[in-house]
């Protein structure tokens, strides 16, 4: 057993010091002789005696049996162990010539005792020994100057015998100090248990948050690696595409220039022929001999171009050709689309976009106007020609989508009006269709982002949480992760900003849900 554990076993539960002349009660508990005598004296008038530790009751006055074995163990422990004593600065009252540190205080004598004087001091019950104290005033009644032996729970004060019999506490239910102390210790232990439980709970929360922090760091590192690999692949494929397109441009350039060179060569030959004819005509024009001039045929020199000749020249120019920029653009467009599509399939960074969200006219309120493409809604002062339907909203200007979502992830976008009011979100099909409970967000079956009078909020189960959004925000992105129970809203500005995320357990398919009022309108962009 460790020294500290052994010391605990050798402490008297009354004075909390190592046993001095220990005695044993019938219940088996041990106490210092002086300590237990003091307690039994206070119990004398009650008609019964009890153990201060286990509360076992004894009718007759107890015969205190000295525990010789325990006394020897305590003395040996005291002599062989250097028991540190707090330096209180209090010295023995009786050690005049060579002051020794006080080991105990006698409350009756109001004296300080060193270890030697404790051994010879009176052991009678009225001589109560305690740890050295700097003041005896707080140990005695300020009125009667008697030792404080009782505790008054009614007034929460320690009192003397005279206070109980003659003073203002007469008639109060009082307790012995030891009994009151044990009760308070019990309450303190209960408080300690409660505090310990809260401390453990706080510790667990700290551990969970630390684990969550590590998870976030690991996830951020993994996503960073994904993004890095994604852009690396994009760059590699773009470099390959760049080389392909540049090669195509070079090929087209070479082909066009080859045709141009052939045509130039042919035209150079033609130019030579024309130059020869022009030189011969010039010679004829300079001759004086009429016969020579007249005998030459003019048809040999005339270059009359017919319509067919001009068509042939045009075809020759067309054959020369030019760069096919349309082909180059189509090559780029297709290759870039293939790169993005391949990245979406292989990297898992892209969210599948819902492109088929249409408004369900059979759920629309009679004053909700719907566009012909089933993408836009607004409030109308004139009732629409909607057919009577059981699932139609009858109280608020609302509508659901045709498509439902019951698994996976999806993303879609809407454009909203700056004026008036609107709600966008998702709802279960079992949402009420009339009454206050049918309003989006005013129940447990719908979640929405709400805008009215330039103020924004998110609502679910009638709980309204205000948001701070600039009033010019008109484009909203909605993300749904059905299995994770997550519904998020994003402001599609530069940069994109997260507005709010609902977390819940979805127990039914979800439908896109909309509400408009006054001049408000919403258009599905996806």
C-alpha angles and dihedrals in degrees: 000000000000119000093248092051091049091049089055090053091052096051121106109234091221104051095017091225131113111288116275111196092342119210130191128229125212090261090060099249120132130219140168109273093237093046097052093043090056091051094046090050091057090049094051097095094049094072095238139060127221138189110255090220108043099015092232107165127227124188100204128054108276122248103224111222115204112234101220096178093051090045091054092048091050093048092047091048090049092050099042099040124068098226109200114229123201113253101241098164089235118129134198114277093218100045096088104157098039110022112219126196113266116250097182142010123223108216093198096049093034087223137132118233131200120212092272096049091046088061093055097036120112113275095200115131096249089061099080114190121205138163113290112283129192092222135033093192094087090052095059135059110265090216105041099022090228128132115275105245105154139051124219109210091189093062096021094231137121113244142183130238093265091054088057096047106031109008137079092284093064109133094019120126102251131185134209112260091244092051093046089046092052091049091049091047088052091052090046090050089053089049088047090052090050092047090045090052091050090046091052090047091050089047091052090048090051090050091048091049091047089050089047089050090053090047090051091049091048091047092048090051092048093047090046089053089049093050092045091050090045094055092041090056090045091051092048092049091044090052090051090047091048090054091048094050093045089050090050091050090049091048092051091045092052092048093048093045091050090055090046091052092051092050091046090052091051091048091050089056089048090050090053091052092049091048090054092051092047091051092050092049090049089054092050091050090054095050122103096198106098094199093058093048095046097044092063117092116236091207089071089066105033117105103196110173116212126203089263091053091054091049089051091052091049091051090050090054091047090050088057087064132178139244111301098230091171090060090049092050092048090050091052093045095050095043093049091048090051091049093052092044091050091048092051091052098044107035104043092218096116125084116223107248119222104230099171104062108138131169118257106229090194091068098043122116112244091251095052112103116210127198120240092251090054091237104105135054135184138163118268127199088211121070114248124230095253116155116243108268133176093225096051120121109245105178109039132036094257142135139182131218125256093232122070130204120217104155145016130018130304140169132204139168137219136192116219139194123258092218132055122016138294144166128209126184143093135290142184115251089240092067113129114265097207139031130035091304090064094065111107110259093012091101143036092262101067140049124195151165110232130200126184132151091359091302122119131202142157120234136195130154089000091299109132118200114186119224131203108231130153110252093235091068106121106154121069129183120208122201124190127191102180100188093045091049092234129145115176135183125206133191106228097216129121103302104023111243130206111233106180144330125212117205119199144132110264111214099172136038112281126231128196106254132200139185129186134184137178109349095341122128138174131204126194109228099182 
